[in-house]
């Protein structure tokens, strides 16, 4: 167990191949780097004159950098601890690379071309774009109309396209859905029933995408067919990842869950946990869990 500073509001975490753990601490505007030996190094995010950079989503890139979304900022923390970043400010930034603005970036993922893909808001529209440190930000698709719903999670699917979950919760007609985006900028959305509230999404071992939703786990095949699996006594599962056993693992309240591709669900309580959100597998076959309410990282080893 690793306790981080109070009121950190742990938002996301990833584990590098060497066992280093990276944690987005939204209310601290920082990313924590935790070595395999347990040493914690805090990396405060760079600040421009715009909105506070509250990190939300993390993604490791092949070069070892950690990309993040934070308020109106999209950035990368390099292995040396140096930041490269873009925001919506019109002022010069001594640590910024310049280039196009990222709007208010939502989720991000490593795309099929090994660049970072992300979604962000724009006036009367929504934009999907890609980013790298050499070429900056480049638009993939401009989406207009009823499609301009915030993206909650993104993942590259087994078909080479990027899939994403959408949840718009600020009007009476809540619009939820799962979408698909190709490198050519073609996109499609499959609507979900009102109140589904999809969040994290991950590619499964069965040529389908799996996602957390209100009171359960959802699955969508690349043909657009949905399945829904209820998780008992659960308000809203949090993160979901593919485990080393080719099952899907997820967090919900104070428990860790496992769901097979046939829909079989097993739940384990985690002692001392209050509000588990993100989950990340380790090279050794265990999982790191983010406990948002206690500002704690917990290690979970599946029972044999």
C-alpha positions in Angstrom: 0.0 0.0 0.0 1.3 3.5 -0.9 -0.4 6.6 0.6 -0.2 9.8 -1.4 -0.8 13.4 -0.2 -4.3 14.0 1.1 -7.0 15.4 -1.2 -5.0 14.2 -4.3 -8.2 12.8 -6.0 -6.5 10.0 -7.9 -7.8 9.9 -11.4 -5.8 7.4 -13.5 -2.8 5.2 -13.2 -0.5 3.2 -15.6 2.3 0.8 -14.9 5.4 0.8 -17.2 7.1 -2.5 -18.2 9.9 -1.8 -15.7 7.3 -1.7 -12.9 7.2 2.1 -12.5 3.8 3.4 -11.5 2.4 6.7 -12.8 -0.6 8.3 -11.1 -2.7 11.4 -12.1 -3.4 13.5 -9.0 -6.1 15.8 -10.2 -6.5 18.2 -7.2 -2.7 18.5 -6.8 -2.2 19.3 -10.5 0.6 16.7 -10.5 1.7 13.3 -11.7 3.3 11.0 -9.2 6.1 8.7 -10.3 6.6 5.7 -8.0 9.6 3.4 -8.5 9.5 -0.4 -8.1 11.2 0.2 -4.7 8.4 2.6 -3.6 10.1 5.9 -4.0 7.6 8.7 -4.8 8.6 11.6 -7.1 6.1 14.4 -7.6 5.9 16.1 -11.0 3.8 19.3 -10.8 2.2 20.1 -14.1 3.4 23.3 -15.9 1.0 26.2 -15.5 -0.1 28.8 -18.1 -2.5 31.7 -17.5 -5.5 29.5 -18.4 -7.4 26.9 -16.5 -5.8 24.9 -13.7 -4.3 21.7 -15.1 -6.2 18.9 -13.4 -4.8 15.7 -14.9 -7.5 13.2 -15.8 -6.3 10.5 -18.2 -2.8 9.0 -18.7 -1.2 7.0 -21.5 2.3 5.7 -21.9 3.9 6.0 -25.4 6.5 3.6 -26.9 9.3 6.1 -26.1 8.6 5.9 -22.4 6.8 9.2 -22.2 3.6 9.6 -20.2 0.9 11.6 -22.0 -1.9 13.3 -20.1 -5.1 15.4 -20.4 -5.6 18.2 -17.8 -8.2 20.9 -18.0 -7.4 22.8 -21.3 -3.9 21.2 -21.4 -2.5 18.2 -23.3 1.0 17.2 -22.5 3.8 14.7 -22.2 6.1 14.0 -19.2 9.3 12.6 -20.6 11.6 10.0 -19.0 13.9 12.8 -17.9 11.1 14.6 -16.1 10.8 17.4 -18.8 7.3 18.4 -19.9 6.1 19.2 -23.4 2.6 20.7 -23.5 -0.1 22.6 -25.3 -3.0 24.6 -23.9 -5.6 27.0 -25.0 -3.8 30.1 -23.8 -2.9 32.7 -26.4 0.1 33.8 -24.4 3.7 32.7 -24.9 4.8 29.8 -22.7 8.5 29.3 -22.1 8.0 25.5 -21.6 5.5 24.9 -24.4 6.2 23.8 -27.9 3.7 26.0 -29.5 1.4 24.7 -32.2 -2.3 24.3 -32.4 -4.6 24.4 -29.4 -6.0 21.2 -27.9 -9.4 22.6 -26.8 -10.4 20.9 -23.6 -9.0 17.4 -24.1 -11.0 14.5 -22.7 -9.7 10.9 -23.0 -6.6 9.8 -24.9 -5.1 6.5 -26.1 -2.2 5.1 -28.1 -3.5 4.9 -31.6 -2.8 2.2 -34.3 0.0 4.5 -35.7 1.8 4.7 -32.3 0.8 8.4 -31.9 -1.5 9.7 -29.2 -5.2 10.1 -30.2 -7.5 12.3 -28.2 -10.8 14.0 -28.3 -11.5 17.7 -27.4 -14.2 20.3 -27.6 -14.4 23.1 -30.2 -17.1 25.8 -30.9 -20.3 24.0 -31.9 -18.4 20.8 -32.7 -16.1 18.1 -31.4 -12.6 17.3 -32.7 -10.6 14.1 -32.8 -6.8 14.7 -33.2 -3.5 13.1 -32.8 -0.3 14.4 -31.2 3.4 13.8 -31.1 6.3 15.9 -30.0 7.8 16.4 -33.4 4.8 17.3 -35.5 2.5 18.8 -32.8 -1.3 18.4 -33.0 -3.0 17.3 -36.1 -6.8 17.0 -36.7 -8.2 13.6 -37.6 -11.9 14.5 -37.8 -14.2 17.5 -37.1 -17.6 16.3 -35.8 -20.6 18.5 -35.8 -24.2 18.3 -34.6 -25.5 15.9 -32.0 -22.2 14.0 -31.9 -20.4 16.7 -29.8 -20.6 14.6 -26.6 -17.6 14.4 -24.3 -15.5 11.3 -24.6 -14.9 9.4 -21.4 -12.6 6.6 -22.5 -10.6 5.6 -25.7 -8.9 2.4 -26.8 -7.5 0.9 -30.0 -9.7 -2.0 -31.1 -8.9 -5.3 -32.7 -9.9 -3.9 -36.0 -7.3 -1.2 -36.0 -9.7 1.6 -35.3 -10.0 3.7 -32.1 -13.2 3.1 -30.1 -14.5 5.5 -27.5 -17.2 5.9 -24.9 -19.4 9.1 -24.8 -21.4 10.4 -21.9 -23.1 13.8 -21.8 -24.7 14.3 -18.4 -25.4 18.0 -18.3 -28.8 18.2 -19.9 -32.2 16.5 -19.5 -31.7 14.4 -22.6 -28.6 12.5 -21.6 -26.9 11.1 -24.7 -24.7 8.1 -24.2 -23.0 6.0 -26.8 -20.0 4.0 -28.1 -18.2 5.2 -31.2 -15.6 4.1 -33.7 -13.0 6.3 -35.5 -10.6 5.3 -38.3 -7.3 6.9 -39.3 -9.1 8.4 -42.3 -11.4 10.3 -40.1 -14.5 8.2 -40.6 -16.6 7.8 -37.5 -19.7 6.0 -36.3 -21.7 6.0 -33.1 -24.0 3.4 -31.6 -26.4 5.0 -29.1 -27.0 3.5 -25.6 -30.1 3.7 -23.5 -30.4 6.8 -21.4 -28.6 6.4 -18.1 -26.1 3.8 -19.3 -23.2 6.2 -18.5 -20.3 4.4 -20.2 -16.8 5.3 -18.9 -13.6 3.2 -19.2 -13.2 1.1 -22.3 -10.7 -1.6 -23.3 -10.1 -4.1 -26.1 -10.9 -7.6 -25.0 -9.4 -10.9 -26.2 -12.5 -11.8 -28.1 -12.5 -9.2 -30.9 -14.8 -6.9 -28.9 -14.6 -3.8 -26.7 -15.5 -3.9 -23.1 -16.6 -0.9 -21.0 -17.8 0.0 -17.5 -21.3 1.4 -17.3 -23.8 2.2 -14.6 -24.3 -0.9 -12.4 -22.5 -3.2 -14.8 -20.1 -4.1 -17.6 -20.9 -3.6 -21.3 -19.5 -5.3 -24.4 -19.7 -4.2 -28.0 -18.5 -6.4 -30.9 -16.9 -4.8 -34.0 -20.2 -5.5 -35.7 -22.0 -3.1 -33.3 -23.8 -5.8 -31.2 -24.1 -5.0 -27.5 -24.3 -7.2 -24.4 -24.7 -6.0 -20.9 -23.8 -7.8 -17.6 -25.1 -6.7 -14.3 -22.6 -6.4 -11.4 -24.4 -7.0 -8.1 -24.6 -4.3 -5.5 -22.7 -1.9 -7.7 -23.5 1.7 -8.5 -20.9 2.3 -11.1 -17.8 0.2 -11.8 -14.7 2.4 -12.5 -11.7 1.2 -14.5 -11.4 -1.9 -16.6 -8.3 -3.7 -18.0 -7.4 -6.9 -19.8 -5.7 -9.2 -17.3 -2.9 -11.7 -18.0 -5.5 -14.5 -17.8 -7.4 -13.1 -20.8 -10.3 -12.1 -18.6 -11.4 -8.5 -18.0 -10.7 -7.0 -14.5 -12.4 -4.0 -13.1 -13.0 -2.0 -9.9 -16.3 -1.2 -8.2 -16.7 0.5 -4.8 -14.4 -1.5 -2.4 -14.1 -4.5 -4.6 -12.2 -5.9 -7.6 -14.1 -7.8 -10.2 -13.3 -10.3 -12.9 -15.5 -11.0 -15.9 -14.9 -13.7 -18.5 -15.8 -13.3 -22.1 -18.8 -15.5 -21.4 -20.1 -13.0 -18.8 -19.2 -14.9 -15.6 -18.4 -12.4 -12.8 -16.4 -12.9 -9.6 -15.9 -10.2 -7.0 -13.4 -9.9 -4.2 -13.5 -7.2 -1.4 -10.3 -5.3 -0.8 -9.6 -4.8 2.9 -9.5 -1.1 3.9 -10.7 0.1 0.4 -13.3 2.8 0.2 -13.7 4.0 -3.4 -11.6 2.1 -5.9 -11.5 3.7 -9.3 -8.6 3.0 -11.7 -6.9 -0.4 -12.1 -3.6 -1.3 -13.8 -2.0 -4.8 -14.3 1.6 -5.4 -13.3 4.2 -7.5 -15.2 4.0 -10.0 -12.3 0.3 -10.7 -12.7 -1.1 -8.6 -9.9 -2.9 -5.2 -10.1 -2.5 -1.7 -8.7 -5.7 0.0 -7.6 -6.4 3.7 -7.0 -8.5 4.3 -3.9 -9.8 7.8 -4.5 -11.4 8.4 -1.1 -8.3 7.5 0.9 -5.7 8.8 -1.5 -4.1 5.4 -1.5 -2.6 2.9 -4.0 -3.3 -0.7 -3.1 -1.7 -3.9 -4.5 -4.1 -6.7 -5.3 -3.0 -10.2 -6.1 -5.7 -12.5 -7.5 -6.5 -15.6 -5.4 -5.1 -18.8 -6.8 
